[in-house]
Amino acid sequence: MNDSQIKKLKAGDEIKLSGVIYTARDQAHKRLAAAIKSGKRLPIDLKGAIIYYCGPTGKPGGKVIGSCGPTTSGRMDKFTPALLKTGLKGMIGKGARSKEVIDAIKRHKAVYFLAHAGCGALINKCVKKAKAVAFKDLGPEAIHKLEVKDFYLIVGVDSHGRDIYAKK
Amino acid sequence: MKIISADRISRIVADLCVRANLYLRPDVLARLRRARKAETSKRAKRLLDAIIDNALIARAERLAICQDTGLPVVFVELGQNVRVSGDLKKALNQGVDAGYKKACLRQSVIRDPLVRGRSTHSPALIHVDIVPGNSLKITVLPKGFGCENKSQLKMFHPTAGIEELKDFIINTVKSVGPDACPPYVVGIGIGGTADYASLLAKKALLRKIKGKTADRLERELLAAINKLNIGPMGLGGRTTALAVNIEKSHTHIAGLPVALNFSCHALRSATEAI
């Protein structure tokens, strides 16, 4: 997703995302933020990347991945500004974000999406490839590289800092 | 005296874990369909359709309804005339391990809350009740933590009025918002002690959702909650809660504990009695 595409998105817009995204949730965020702070090399390139707050189940036979819906984004809030500063462009999760995160999204011209909450079996259908690429010791909390097709998303916070939850 | 082997208990628990995580409770699915019919917001209708589709896909493709396959909570009602041959707790946990492994469910349990470390499928959280009779009833509730994290407890003064309780409950629901994956089922425990009220609130989630409840407080709370316009994913609509279930207990003259335990729309549980 490039800058001009992101710039056009408005909070409340619905899109279908196709491409590469990375899963990361609580413990992976803690490690990424610690690595950024100490200037260590990150296991994935965050520049232009999209992170999906997700810890999938195991994969039943014949499937690429298991059930793989979003987890609560708010728990990642304290780590997010540092990741955005490092070049992260998009986040996918569920629920509202803090003011600090919304300000950082605006500052770095990034975007936050909502995925169908509690619909891990439905979302399974749009994952075409999946591979654990970092922090494999974390099991379901490892960073997985996913290739998705037509992943239905709602823009939660756009690059201008507009928040879908503020309208209500 | 009825003798039940630990192995048999393990097999039953394994089956319950699979059933609970893959097959959405029929009463919950029926209530979602009814809510979809009554919903007026266009987006809420689409989101409810997705939730219903998700349950059907999970069933058909043997995928977990939600990737958060929970902290397995196991309720046991053990008849006092039943003797378990073998280790009951071990049998329950072995059943959880076997069921979770079989259905490729997530390892979401960590042994030490502070050290964290590698996650596993078990141990389950086990609640045992001794009851009269010679049967054994086991219920598995895989409890997701998006909603569990929103639990609340308030120790009211015994002189508190019903309006104060209602305000606390409604304000708590407001603060929960989208994080607990609405439409929720709201479990409420009133009475007992602090810990017991919390347990009652969780047990309230097990009660089957059917028709219009006879309890006036449940009806009033449900109506008030569904006026909050939280809706599916917190994006508005009249479907904020599918049900409000209240369980009560005796308590002390000095107190009035009220506990809330939320379930997301993927309220999963399965029961078997032998």
Chai-1 contact restraints between the chains, C-beta under 6 A:
chainA,res_idxA,chainB,res_idxB,connection_type,confidence,min_distance_angstrom,max_distance_angstrom,comment,restraint_id
A,P56,B,Q67,contact,1.0,0.0,6.0,A-B,restraint_1
A,T57,B,A64,contact,1.0,0.0,6.0,A-B,restraint_2
A,T57,B,Q67,contact,1.0,0.0,6.0,A-B,restraint_3
A,T57,B,C104,contact,1.0,0.0,6.0,A-B,restraint_4
A,T57,B,L105,contact,1.0,0.0,6.0,A-B,restraint_5
A,T57,B,R106,contact,1.0,0.0,6.0,A-B,restraint_6
A,G58,B,C104,contact,1.0,0.0,6.0,A-B,restraint_7
A,P60,B,R62,contact,1.0,0.0,6.0,A-B,restraint_8
A,P60,B,C104,contact,1.0,0.0,6.0,A-B,restraint_9
A,G66,B,C104,contact,1.0,0.0,6.0,A-B,restraint_10
A,S67,B,L63,contact,1.0,0.0,6.0,A-B,restraint_11
A,S67,B,A64,contact,1.0,0.0,6.0,A-B,restraint_12
A,S67,B,Q67,contact,1.0,0.0,6.0,A-B,restraint_13
A,C68,B,Q67,contact,1.0,0.0,6.0,A-B,restraint_14
A,G69,B,C66,contact,1.0,0.0,6.0,A-B,restraint_15
A,G69,B,Q67,contact,1.0,0.0,6.0,A-B,restraint_16
A,T72,B,G146,contact,1.0,0.0,6.0,A-B,restraint_17
A,T72,B,D179,contact,1.0,0.0,6.0,A-B,restraint_18
A,G95,B,P178,contact,1.0,0.0,6.0,A-B,restraint_19
A,G95,B,D179,contact,1.0,0.0,6.0,A-B,restraint_20
A,H116,B,A50,contact,1.0,0.0,6.0,A-B,restraint_21
A,A117,B,C181,contact,1.0,0.0,6.0,A-B,restraint_22
A,A117,B,M233,contact,1.0,0.0,6.0,A-B,restraint_23
A,G118,B,C66,contact,1.0,0.0,6.0,A-B,restraint_24
A,G118,B,C181,contact,1.0,0.0,6.0,A-B,restraint_25
A,G118,B,C264,contact,1.0,0.0,6.0,A-B,restraint_26
A,G118,B,H265,contact,1.0,0.0,6.0,A-B,restraint_27
A,G118,B,A266,contact,1.0,0.0,6.0,A-B,restraint_28
A,C119,B,A50,contact,1.0,0.0,6.0,A-B,restraint_29
A,C119,B,N54,contact,1.0,0.0,6.0,A-B,restraint_30
A,G120,B,C66,contact,1.0,0.0,6.0,A-B,restraint_31
A,G120,B,Q67,contact,1.0,0.0,6.0,A-B,restraint_32
A,A121,B,N54,contact,1.0,0.0,6.0,A-B,restraint_33
A,A121,B,I57,contact,1.0,0.0,6.0,A-B,restraint_34
A,A121,B,A58,contact,1.0,0.0,6.0,A-B,restraint_35
A,A121,B,L63,contact,1.0,0.0,6.0,A-B,restraint_36
A,L122,B,A50,contact,1.0,0.0,6.0,A-B,restraint_37
A,L122,B,D53,contact,1.0,0.0,6.0,A-B,restraint_38
A,L122,B,N54,contact,1.0,0.0,6.0,A-B,restraint_39
A,L122,B,I57,contact,1.0,0.0,6.0,A-B,restraint_40
A,N124,B,L63,contact,1.0,0.0,6.0,A-B,restraint_41
A,G139,B,Q107,contact,1.0,0.0,6.0,A-B,restraint_42
A,G139,B,S119,contact,1.0,0.0,6.0,A-B,restraint_43
A,P140,B,R106,contact,1.0,0.0,6.0,A-B,restraint_44
